[in-house]
Every structure is written in structure tokens, then in C-alpha cells.
């Protein structure tokens, strides 16, 4: 199995822990201990682990859901910590009763859903909880070109068949939609946290989802797949098409991009950092080519089986 798919297929995803800091401050300010919380699209649970550690004895019940079979198995193998339980289900079909939780938390999850599914997931979160808290990339940052370009190259060069289970795990990592911040405010959400990212929260009773606007790609009908020698279907083409669609999402959201002064600073810093890494990579390549002996040794190591 290629390294680029190994992590996602065997375990799952984890978002930067710094994103949990505004969540911790919000919960501490607005809620009292003893609350029940549902983590929608929980991933590996690093965010919830950090939240629970920072707010000891605050939660009477912590549940998680995720659509990746590998992620749910990962939690089963780790006794579900930091959750009481983690269920395998889609974000727009939550297996819970109305108002069963005090908080429905979705961190870095909605952007991984297809366009309309994001709004359907919001509707389910509103249904099962009294409050909804969301973090998701802003329109300026939802399309990760560096990731997509590298991922497409790896996927095109990959000769290994892609099973349905692997496709589901990889598909869940691709950004497919973005919620427009102005529409979220109009729908009753309040913004908080960093200006370079989208943080929203609201009481469920105050949310009017008819005002929410989401720009995203639609799920394609899968074309007939080629069976391999073991008569297993191969989802490589589906995955490559999905990656290309995710790049095309940038053209759809361009009219909605707005750069404030602080957001522009973050954006410029990211561009400069990316340029620096590319320059560093080019410099390393040049130095290797100028040192044939070192280059040949490295090539020999890389070609060893």
C-alpha cells in the first residue's frame, strides 16, 4: 500500500490542535459542567481529548460519529477514549433522538461533505442538540492546492487497485464544500475565534437553515469499474475524478472570497512559507545533482527492495 493512503486507510484524520482553543474558551464561558456533547466527524479524537483535558469533569456524556470504518475501528481498539462510544454513520443521518445533547460539535468536518449534504448535516445537528458549534475553513482556505496536486500525482501513478473501503477513507479526506460566512450569520450563527478561520456557534432554536448557502461539488454517479484479478472493483478513477473536482471548487468560490487585513496577513504568511519549502526542495535537488556520488548512493537506497 502506498504511503499516501496508508494513514487514512488504517486510522483516520486529525486536525490541528490549535483549533480547539477557541472551543474550550467558548464552552467555559457559555456552559456549565455536566453537559452532553456529540462530536460529529470526530476523526481520531485528538481535539476532543484536548477539550476534555482542558475542561475536567465538564462532560457527563461524550459521543462521537464518523463515516470512516478505519476511524471507528481505531476507537474500538482504544476503548473509545476520549468518547463513551463512537458510531459509524453519516453526518446527515444521526442515530439520536431530538435534543439528546446539549452541544453538537463539528470540527473540520462539514467541508469534507458534498454540497447539499453539508446543509443536511447542519439540520441533523440542530435536531439532536440544543446548541451547535462549528469550525470549518473559510472560502479563502478551503481548497488546498499543495495537497491536491501531490495527491493527484500519487493517485495517477498508483498501480494498486483501490477497494471500496479504501475509497471511502480517502474520499472523506477531500474538501468538497464551503459554508458562506455571511449566510451563516444571517442564519443565526455567531462568529468567534480566529479571523483566518470560520468558527460559528448558535442555539438550535435560533438557527434558520433556509438562509444558509453552501458552495460545493456534487457527488458523481460512479462509472462502471474495472475488476481486478480477484474480481474486486477498482475505485482509482473515482478518486482521481474527485480530486480534480476539488481543485475545480476554487473557481466556484472565488466570488465569495473576502480578505480582511488580518486574514490577508495569514494568507501571505502561508504563501511565503509554501514558496520557501519549494525553494528548499529545489536547492536540495540541485545540491544532489552537483554531488553524483551522494546522488547515486541515495538512488541506490531508494531502489532497494
C-alpha positions in Angstrom: 0.0 0.0 0.0 1.4 3.4 -0.9 2.3 5.7 1.9 0.0 8.5 0.7 -3.1 6.4 1.5 -1.8 4.3 4.4 -2.6 6.7 7.2 -6.1 7.4 6.1 -6.9 3.8 5.4 -5.6 2.4 8.6 -6.7 5.0 11.1 -8.2 8.4 10.0 -7.7 12.1 10.1 -6.7 14.6 12.8 -6.9 18.4 12.5 -4.5 21.0 14.1 -5.0 21.1 17.9 -4.8 24.9 18.0 -8.4 24.9 16.6 -9.7 23.6 19.9 -8.5 26.6 21.9 -11.4 28.9 21.0 -13.8 26.0 21.6 -12.5 25.5 25.1 -12.9 29.2 25.9 -16.4 29.3 24.5 -17.6 26.2 26.4 -16.1 27.5 29.6 -17.8 30.9 29.1 -21.2 29.8 28.0 -21.9 26.4 29.6 -21.9 24.8 33.0 -20.4 21.4 34.0 -22.5 18.2 33.4 -23.2 18.8 29.7 -23.7 16.1 27.0 -21.7 16.6 23.7 -21.8 14.9 20.3 -18.6 15.2 18.1 -19.8 14.9 14.5 -17.0 13.7 12.2 -14.8 13.0 15.2 -11.7 11.7 13.4 -9.0 10.3 15.7 -10.4 12.3 18.6 -7.4 14.5 19.3 -9.5 17.6 19.5 -11.9 16.1 22.0 -9.1 14.7 24.0 -7.7 18.2 24.3 -11.1 19.7 25.1 -11.8 17.1 27.9 -8.3 17.6 29.4 -8.8 21.3 29.5 -12.3 21.1 31.0 -12.1 18.3 33.5 -15.4 17.0 34.9 -17.3 19.2 32.5 -18.9 16.4 30.4 -21.4 13.8 31.6 -21.5 12.1 28.2 -19.3 12.3 25.1 -20.3 10.6 21.9 -18.6 10.6 18.5 -19.6 9.6 15.0 -17.5 9.2 11.8 -18.1 7.7 8.3 -14.6 6.2 8.1 -14.7 2.4 9.0 -11.0 2.6 9.9 -11.6 5.5 12.3 -14.3 3.7 14.1 -12.2 0.6 14.4 -9.3 2.7 15.7 -11.6 3.9 18.5 -12.8 0.4 19.3 -9.2 -0.7 19.6 -8.5 2.2 22.0 -11.6 1.6 24.3 -13.3 4.6 22.6 -11.2 7.1 24.6 -12.0 10.0 24.9 -15.6 9.0 24.0 -18.2 6.9 25.7 -18.9 5.5 22.2 -18.1 6.1 18.6 -20.7 5.2 15.9 -20.2 4.5 12.2 -22.7 6.7 10.4 -23.0 9.7 8.1 -23.2 13.3 9.4 -26.6 13.9 7.7 -28.2 10.7 9.3 -27.5 10.9 13.1 -29.0 8.0 15.0 -30.1 10.1 18.0 -33.3 11.5 19.5 -34.3 15.1 19.2 -32.4 17.4 21.7 -30.5 14.4 23.1 -27.3 16.5 23.5 -26.5 19.9 24.9 -23.9 20.6 22.3 -23.4 19.2 18.8 -19.7 19.9 17.8 -18.4 19.6 14.3 -14.7 20.4 13.9 -13.2 20.4 10.4 -15.9 18.1 9.1 -18.5 19.9 7.0 -16.0 20.9 4.3 -15.5 17.2 3.7 -19.1 16.7 2.7 -20.7 17.2 -0.7 -22.6 20.5 -1.2 -26.2 19.8 -0.1 -25.1 17.2 2.4 -23.4 19.9 4.5 -26.7 21.7 5.0 -28.4 18.4 5.7 -25.8 17.6 8.3 -26.4 21.0 9.9 -30.1 20.2 10.0 -29.4 16.9 11.9 -27.1 18.7 14.3 -29.7 21.3 15.0 -32.3 18.5 15.6 -30.3 16.4 18.1 -28.8 19.2 20.2 -29.6 22.5 22.0 -26.5 24.2 20.7 -24.4 23.8 17.5 -20.7 24.7 17.4 -18.8 24.5 14.1 -15.3 25.0 12.8 -14.6 24.9 9.1 -12.1 26.6 6.6 -13.2 29.9 5.3 -13.7 30.3 1.5 -10.2 31.6 1.2 -8.6 28.5 2.5 -11.0 25.6 1.7 -9.1 24.4 -1.4 -5.6 23.0 -0.5 -3.7 23.1 -3.8 -0.5 21.8 -2.4 -2.2 18.7 -1.0 -4.4 18.2 -4.2 -1.5 18.5 -6.7 0.6 16.0 -4.8 -2.3 13.6 -4.2 -3.3 13.6 -7.9 0.3 12.8 -8.9 0.4 9.9 -6.4 -3.0 8.6 -7.4 -2.3 8.7 -11.2 1.0 6.9 -10.7 -0.5 4.3 -8.3 -1.0 0.9 -10.0 -2.5 -0.7 -6.9 -6.3 -1.3 -7.1 -8.4 0.9 -4.8 -11.1 -1.0 -2.9 -14.4 0.5 -1.8 -13.3 0.6 1.8 -10.1 2.4 0.9 -12.0 4.8 -1.4 -14.4 5.7 1.5 -11.5 6.5 3.8 -9.7 8.6 1.1 -12.9 10.3 -0.1 -13.6 11.5 3.4 -10.3 13.4 3.5 -11.0 15.6 0.4 -12.6 19.0 0.8 -15.8 19.2 -1.2 -17.7 22.3 0.0 -17.7 25.6 1.9 -20.3 27.3 4.0 -20.5 31.0 3.2 -19.9 33.0 6.4 -22.3 35.8 5.6 -25.1 33.3 5.2 -24.2 31.6 8.4 -24.5 34.9 10.3 -27.9 35.6 8.6 -29.0 32.1 9.7 -28.5 33.0 13.3 -24.9 31.8 14.0 -22.4 34.0 15.8 -18.7 34.1 14.9 -15.9 33.7 17.3 -12.2 32.7 17.4 -9.6 33.4 14.6 -10.4 35.7 11.7 -8.5 33.4 9.4 -10.8 30.5 10.0 -14.6 30.0 10.3 -15.8 29.5 13.9 -19.6 29.6 14.4 -22.0 28.8 17.2 -25.7 29.2 17.9 -28.6 28.0 20.0 -30.5 25.4 17.9 -33.8 27.3 18.3 -32.2 30.4 16.8 -31.0 28.8 13.6 -32.8 29.3 10.3 -31.2 27.0 7.8 -33.1 28.4 4.9 -30.6 31.3 5.0 -27.5 29.1 4.8 -25.7 29.0 1.5 -23.2 26.3 0.7 -20.9 26.1 -2.4 -19.8 22.6 -3.2 -19.3 19.8 -5.6 -22.0 17.2 -6.2 -21.4 13.6 -5.8 -20.9 12.0 -9.2 -22.6 8.8 -10.3 -19.8 6.2 -10.3 -18.9 4.8 -13.7 -18.6 1.1 -14.3 -15.3 0.0 -12.6 -12.7 -2.5 -13.9 -12.5 -5.6 -11.8 -9.0 -6.8 -10.9 -7.7 -10.4 -10.9 -9.5 -11.1 -7.7 -12.8 -9.8 -9.2 -12.7 -6.8 -6.8 -13.9 -3.5 -8.1 -11.3 -0.7 -8.5 -12.2 2.8 -7.4 -9.0 4.6 -8.6 -10.7 6.5 -11.4 -13.5 7.7 -9.0 -10.8 9.0 -6.6 -8.9 10.9 -9.3 -12.1 12.5 -10.6 -13.0 13.6 -7.1 -9.5 15.2 -6.6 -9.9 17.1 -9.9 -13.4 18.2 -8.8 -12.0 19.5 -5.5 -9.5 21.7 -7.5 -12.3 23.0 -9.6 -14.2 24.0 -6.5 -11.9 27.1 -6.2 -13.4 28.6 -9.4 -16.9 28.3 -7.8 -16.0 30.1 -4.6 -13.9 32.9 -6.0 -16.8 35.4 -6.0 -17.2 34.8 -2.2 -13.6 35.3 -1.1 -13.0 38.3 1.1 -9.7 39.1 2.6 -9.6 41.3 5.7 -6.3 42.8 6.9 -5.5 40.0 9.4 -6.8 37.3 7.1 -4.5 38.7 4.3 -1.6 38.5 6.7 -2.3 34.8 7.4 -2.7 34.2 3.7 0.6 36.0 2.8 2.4 34.0 5.5 1.1 30.7 4.1 2.1 31.7 0.5 5.7 32.7 1.7 6.0 29.5 3.7 5.0 27.4 0.7 7.4 29.3 -1.6 10.2 28.7 0.9 9.5 25.0 1.1 9.5 24.8 -2.7 12.8 26.7 -2.9 14.3 24.5 -0.2 13.3 21.4 -2.2 14.8 22.8 -5.4 18.0 23.6 -3.6 18.3 20.1 -2.2 17.7 18.7 -5.7 20.3 20.9 -7.2 22.9 20.0 -4.5 22.3 16.3 -5.0 22.8 16.7 -8.8 26.1 18.5 -8.1 27.3 15.6 -6.0 27.0 12.5 -8.2 28.4 10.2 -5.5 25.8 11.2 -2.9 23.1 11.2 -5.5 23.9 7.6 -6.6 24.1 6.4 -3.0 20.7 7.9 -2.3 19.2 6.4 -5.5 20.6 3.0 -4.6 19.0 3.2 -1.2 15.6 4.3 -2.7 15.7 1.4 -5.2 16.4 -1.3 -2.6 13.5 -3.7 -2.0 
